[in-house]
Amino acid sequence: MKKIYLLLLASATTYFSHAQVNLPHVLTFSSNEPSWTAGIARDGEGGSEDIIGLEIQIFTGSSTFGLEPGSTITWKPNSYLSSDDATFNGLTSGPDVEATNNGVPAMVMKSSSTAVNFSLQSITLYDWGGYSPLMISTYDNGVLVGTIEVAFATPPAYPPKTISQADELTPSLFSDVDEIRFYPKSPQTVFNLSMNYISLAAPGTLPVQYEYFRGALRGSDCVLEWATAQEQQSSHFTIEHSTGGPQFSKVGTVKAMGNSTVQQVYHFAYPVGNDPVHLFRLRQVDLDGKESLSEVITLRNTNVSLVSVAPNPTVGRVEITLKTGSIKDVQVYDMNGKRWLQVEQASAGKCIADLTPLPSGMYIIQVKTDTGVEKMKVLKN
């Protein structure tokens, strides 16, 4: 097995510094790239940061897992993918500029050089075809390392799924590879896959193995709990938080046990505040400064509405705004449950409802979103 060696000599020349690889790293793609019409997305493109010393390529694979002729890679937001998570977006494969409805044979993630390996720590996947289990195979120098099967939620639910080496990504299969192939269990099945939030690390044994990472809303706090099965030279955990966007910020630190072969359990609490959605992840830091990221967990604050309506009271038109995600449709009811108005084919995060023809009184505006149904009262004068 080949490895990546990080040279720490103070006298290292420019030549040696180019041989280094700045891992760990999380690839977060947030926009399209014109060059992707050629069929290959790379780190450093589409809003992601460049990994020095390693070029990751992501493309639509043929039946033999080469580049599918005429294929493209595009970045698609949730409003296109219509996932059950309003915050999800990702790289989507297709044989045309718009992602195909007919499916593709496979998607491939690989190092451009078989001399440079990587470890896949975690990844968020979205199967918007929703018809089959996903197979993931890893390779090193063209030799199969191993294969896992990943099941998605049964339609009509379409939630993205984050998998990591703490759960479904078997560490022995994903810790020292140069190619990963994603394909349907049945070659005849429609395959529509998107991916993002790709956490990579240098190949080798993980200093920390997680048993679980979970959270719950308790009173005024988001309470997080995670457990490790073993630790080697672990320094601490940095807790990172987001309110729905791709950018995470540090909100706390918990000291690690350091070295352990038995279960260690950790806790952290973060104020709920007025944000409707909370995303958390753990950045584990070794004593030598190396880092790795956990999966992302999402907590929904049901005490805070995702929807705002203005003006309220109103004499006619109101603007309905969704804090995150997309609006599917809007319906207006009176307090007796009679429906007076429906706004169909609403899109993105805003729409207008015209209450002008309605009698004066109190109404309930019901907004169907990517993640459920929100209700707000509005007074029509």
N, C-alpha and C positions, 0 to 999 in steps of 0.2 A: 504494500500500500504506500502511495506517495503521501507526503505531508507538506504543509506550509510551515516554513521556519521563519520566525520573525527575528531579524538581526538587531541586537541591542547594543552593538559596539559603537561607542561614541565616534570612532574614526571611520565609520561606514561611508563609503563613497556614494555618489549619485547613482551609480550602477546598482549597488546593493539596495538602496532605498526604493528603487523601482521594483525590486523583487519582493518587497514586503506587500502584505495584504492587510488593509485596514478593516479587519473583522474583529468583533461581531458588527452586524449592520442590519437595519430593517429597510427593505425597499418598499416605499410607499409611492405608488403611481397616482398622480392627481390630475393629469391632463393628457391630451393627445400629442403625438409627435408626427410631423409630416413624413419622416423617414420610415415610419411603420408600414406605409403602403407597400414597402418591399417585403413585409412579412415577418420582421424580427424586431422585438422590443428588447432594449438593453438597459442595464443599470446606468444611471446618469442621464437618462432621457425621461420625458413625460413627467417632469416634476420630481423624479427620484434623484437621490444623491449618487455620485459616482464612487464605486468601490475600487480603490487603487490596488492594482496587482491582480484583479480578478474581473473578467467580463462575463456577466450572466446574460444569457440569451434566452428569450421566451418566444416561442413561435407555434403556429398550427402545424401539427405533425401529420405526415402521410400514414398510410397503413403500415409502412416500414419504419416510421418514426423519423424520417428525414423531413425537410421543409416541404410542406404541401404546395405543389405548383399553383401559382396565382393566389395564394392565401395572403391574408392581412392580419394584423393585430390592431385592435382599437381599444381606447379607454372609454368606458361607458359609466355614466352616473346612475344612481338608483332610479331616477325617473325613467330611464330607458329599460333597465333590467327588471323593474317592478318587484324587487325582493321584499321580504317581510321585515327587513331592517332598513329604515330610512337613511341610515348613515353609510350604507355600503356602496362602493363603486369598485371598478377593477378592470383588468386587462381581459378582453374578450376576443376569442378567435373566430375567424370566418374566412370563407373564400372570396368575400367581396368587401367593399368599404363598410357596409353595415353588416353587423353580425348575422349570420345566416339562420333561417328557421329550419333548415334541412339537416343541421348537425354537421360535425366535422369528425375525422377519424380519431384525432388525439391532440393534446397539447404537450409541449416539451419544454423543460427548463434545463439548461446545461451550461457548463463552463466552456468558454470558447477554446480553452486549452486543456487537453487531457493530462497535462503536467500539474494542474492546479485544482485541488479538490476543495470541497466545502461541506459544511454540515447544515442541513435544513432544520432549524429549531422549531418554527411554527409557520403556518400559512393560513389565510382565510380564503375559502373556496365557496363558489356559488353555482349550483347546478340549476340553471333556469330552463332546462328542458324537463328535468324532473322525472325521468323515465327509467333510470337504471342505477345500480350501484357503481361507484367509481373505483377503478383499479389504479394503484400507484406503484410503479416499479422503479427501483434505483439501480444505477449502473456505475461501474468503475472500469475505465479503459475498455468499454464495450462488453464487459462481463457482468451478468446479472448478479446483483447483491441480494435482492429480495423483493417481495411484493406484498402489499396490504390491500384490503378492501374497505372502502369507506361508504357508509350508507347515509343518505340525506333524508330529510323529513319527507313524508308522503304527501304529494300534491293533494289539495290546493295550497298547502303551506309551502313557502319558498324562503326559508331563512338561510342566510349564509352560515357556513360552518367553519369555525376555527379549530384546527387540529395542531397538536404540538408533540414534542418528545415527552411531555408529561402524560400523554394519553395514547393517541392512535399512531403517532409516528415512532415506531419502534426504534429506539436509539441505535441499536446495532445495524440497522438498515439505512439510516439517514445521517450518520455522523461522519462519513468519509467517502463521498461519492463525487462524480463529476457530471452526472446526468440523471434527471428524474422525468419519468414519462407518466402522463395522466391519460386514461382512456376508459371507455365504457366496458363493462363486464361482457356484454354481448356486442360483437362488431356490427350487428344489424340494428342496434338501438340508436335513436337520436341522441347526440352528445353535444350539449351546449354548456360550456364551462367558463367561468370568470374567476380571476384570482387577484389578490392584493395583500398588502401587509406581510411581506415575505421576510421572515427573520432568519438571518444566516450567521454562522459562526465558523471559526477555523475548525478543521477536522480534528477528531480526537475524542477522548473520553470526557463527558460532561462533568464539571465539578459538582453540580447539584442535580439530583433527580427528584422531580416533583411527584407527589402522590395525588394532589388535587390543589385547585385554586378556585375559591368560590366567594360569594358575597351575598349580603341581604340588607334590606332597609330595616333598621330598628330604631324607632323613635326619631330623633333628629340626626341620626348618623347612618352612613354607609359603613357597615361592618364587614371587613375582609378577613378571610382565614385561608391559610395555605399550609401544606405539610410537605416536608421533604423526606424521601426514603433514605437518602444518603447524601453526605456533603464531603467535599475535599477542598481544603484551603479556601473556604468561602468567607468573604469579609462581611457583606451586608446586602440587604435588599432595598432598592429605591422604589418607592411606590409612585407610579405615574398615572395621571388623570386627564381625561378629556370629557367635554360636554357634548360630544357628537361629531366633531371634526377630526381630521387626520392628525392634528398636532396634539401631542401629549406634553404635560408639564409635571415637574417633580412636586409632590405634595407631602412627602415624608420619607423617613429612613428607618429600617429595623435591622438591628445587629444580628448577624447569622451565628449559628453555633460554631462554625469553622470546620471541624472534622467530626463526622458522625456516621455510624452504620445503622442507627435505629431511627425511628420516626421522630421528627421535630416539627412542632406545630407553632405557627406564628399568627399574630392578630394585628390589625390596624383599623382605626376608625377615622372616617372623614365626614365633615358636616354635609348634610343633604342640601341645605340652602334652598334657593329658588329655581334651580336647574331641573328640568324634567327628566333628563337622561344623564347617566354617569357611566363612563367607560374607564376601566382600570387595567393596568398591566404591571408586572414586576420586572425590574431590571436587576438581575443578580450580578454582583460584582465580586470577583476573586481577590485574594490578597495581593496578587501580582497585577491587578488592574483590569484583567480581562472581564468582559461582560457578556451576558446572554439575556434575551427577553422571553417572558412567559407568554402564554396565550392572553387574549383580551377578553374580559368579562364585562357584561352590560347590566346595569341596574336601572330600573324605570321608577321614577318618583311619581306615583299616581296622585299625589296631593297637589301637583302643579300641572296645569293644563299646557299642552303643546300649542294650543290655539289662542289667538287674540282677535277680538272684533272691535273695530273702531269706525266711526264714532259710536258711542254707546252712553246715553240714549241717541236715537237717530230719527230723522224725519223721512229717510228714504234709503239711499245706498249705503252699504257698509262694506268695508274691506276686511276680508278674513285672511289672517296670516298664520302660517304654520312655522313654528320655530325651527324644526328640522324635518326633512322628508318631503313628501309630495301629497297633495290633496287629490283624492279620487272623485268625490262628489260631495255636494252640500245640500241638505234638506232643512226646511224651516217648518216648525210645528208650533201651534198655539199651546196653551197650558192644558187644554183638554185632549191633546194628542192628535188633533186634526192637522194634516199636512197641507200647507198653503203654497209652498214653493220648493222647486228642486233645481239646483244648478248642476248640470251634467257636464262631463268631459272637462272638469277642472284639471289644471295642470300645475306643475311646480309647487311652490309654497305659498302662492297668493291667489285669491279670486275675489270677485265682486258679487254680492247678492243685493238685488234691488227690492226693498221692502215698501216702496212707494204705494203700490196698489193695496196694501194690506191695511185692515182697520187698526186703529190705535190699540196698544196693549202690550203685554209681555209675550215674547216668543222664545223658543228654544232653537238654536242653530246647531244642527248635528253635522259634524264633519267626519267623513270617512277618510282615513289616512292609510299609509303603508302599513302601519303597525296596529291599527284598530280604529275605534270610534271615539271622538271627543265631542263634548257638548258644552255650549255656552248660552247663557241667558242674555237677551238683548231687549231693550225697551223701545217700542215704536211709538213716537208721539204723533 
